[in-house]
């Protein structure tokens, strides 16, 4: 007899692709997903699944290479590095115009209202807008303005929204935590890609972050157009930024100890964007632990946060595979009665 589950999909940037693999493994084992609550990428994947379009979304994300992801970056420095209109426009085309209350299963997307400093649950209204608001990662995607509210990523307050499904009449609550600090034995599967294109993608993301504090708007000119023109050369093979390409080369040599040996250098984020998001992930990890402790799910699927950086959205195939592997191992233990 199949078990009805309430599925909770947490936030975690590109690691959210692992949710697709988890859902596939649950369905393969006969679990019935009866309701979903999601935050950030968890809200995106969960909303698309609830709308019956997960297969199309999977195929699309797996087809994206470095250049495809670069083309989806509609740069803006008004209130975020990326407007998100291209990415979410493609999702809107895929899902169509549908309200949450019209979905075949109950769905909750969690966002944060900065104006009123509170958590917002979208359980009715436009599905597309709910997903877009829930996934408005601060510094990366621009916020969603709704009336007098400024809505951003729900993980500022609730990266693993278990509470919305607690009252559901399901047999089990299954939560997928993308910010686990453990699970060291899991590694991301290796899929070879052209190194030159990867270098240009990493260069663009670093460049976006390094320019955050120095960007100035020119009177009467369009912000986004300026930034697109500024970074268009990054797509060209000859484009080289020596500082970004080899940051270590510009750093002073590590000081010597009294014995003459070099003192180990400190490592850290290479750009402001990465600094903000690493800080954001530290906060998410801590908040997720509190949510799990307050409302322990019946099954907790932990995806290690170290497997990829938050913006590596071209790694969908690897992350889907990893999500399914971790889900399989976790469900095996649960079905054997292990904890």
PELINWO-V327036 format. One record per pair of residues at least 6 apart in sequence whose ideal C-beta (glycine too) atoms are under 7 Angstrom apart, sorted by the first residue. I is the first residue (numbers start at 1). J is the second residue. Records with the same first field share a line. If there is no record, write none. Layout:
I=J  J
This chain:
2=30  31  32
3=31  32  171  172
4=32  34  170  171
5=26  31  32  33  34  170  171  172  174
6=34  35  165  168  170  173
7=33  36  174
8=37  160  161  162  165  173  174  175  176  297
9=19  36  38  42  45  46  176
10=39  42  159  160  176  177  178  179  288
11=39  40  41  42  153  154  155  159  178  284
12=41  178  179  305
13=41  137  310  311
14=308  310  311  312  313  315  319
15=178  303  305  307  308  319
16=40  41  42  44  45  178
17=61  316  319  320
18=178  303  319  320  322  323
19=42  45  176  323
20=45  54  58  320  323
21=320  321  322  323  324  327
22=176  301  323  324  327
23=49  54
24=324
25=324  327  328  331
26=33  327
29=331
33=105
34=105  168  170
35=105  106  165  168  170
36=46  49  50  105  107
37=108  110  161  164  165
38=45  46  47  109  161
39=110  134  154  155  158  159  161
40=134  135  137  153  154  155
41=135
43=109  110  130  131  134  135
44=131  135
46=107
47=107  109  127  130  131
48=54  57  91  95
50=103  105  107
51=95  98  103  127
53=94  95
56=94
57=94
58=320
61=316
62=316  317
64=314  316
65=193  197  314
66=193  197  198  200  201  314
67=197
69=201  313  314
70=201  204  235
72=86  87
73=82
74=82  83  85  86  224
75=81  82  224  227  228  231
76=82  83  142  223  224
77=215  223  227
78=142  223
79=142  143
80=139  140  141  142  143
81=139  140  208  273
82=140  141
83=142  224
84=132  141  142
88=128  132
92=128
95=127  128
98=127
99=124  125  126  127
100=107  122  123  124  125  127  130
101=124
108=121  122  123  161  164
109=122  130  131  134
110=119  121  134  154  158  161
111=120  122  133  134  151  152  154
112=119  120  151  152  153  154  156  157
113=120  149  151
114=150  152
115=148  149  150
116=149
119=154  157  158
120=151
121=164
122=130
129=144
132=144
133=144  151
134=153  154
135=141  153
136=142  143  144  151  152  153
137=153
138=152  153  280
139=273  276  277
140=277
143=150  151  152
144=151
154=161
155=284
158=291
159=179  284  287  288
160=175  177  288  291  292
162=173  175  291  295  297
163=295
165=173
166=295
172=298  299
173=297  298
174=297  298  299  301
175=297  300
176=301  303
177=288  292  300  301  302  303
178=303  305
179=281  284  285  288  305
180=302  303  304  305
181=285  305
182=302  304
183=302  304
186=304  307  322  326
188=307  308  318  322
189=318  321  322
191=317  318
196=237
200=234  235
201=314
203=234  241  244  245
204=231  234
205=273  311
206=244  270  271
207=231  234  241  244
208=273
209=271  272  273  274
210=271  272
212=272  273
213=272
217=223
218=226
233=239
243=250
247=270
254=262  263  265
255=263
256=262  263
257=263
269=275  278
277=310
281=305  310
285=305
292=300
299=330  334
301=326  327  330
303=323  326
307=322
308=315  319
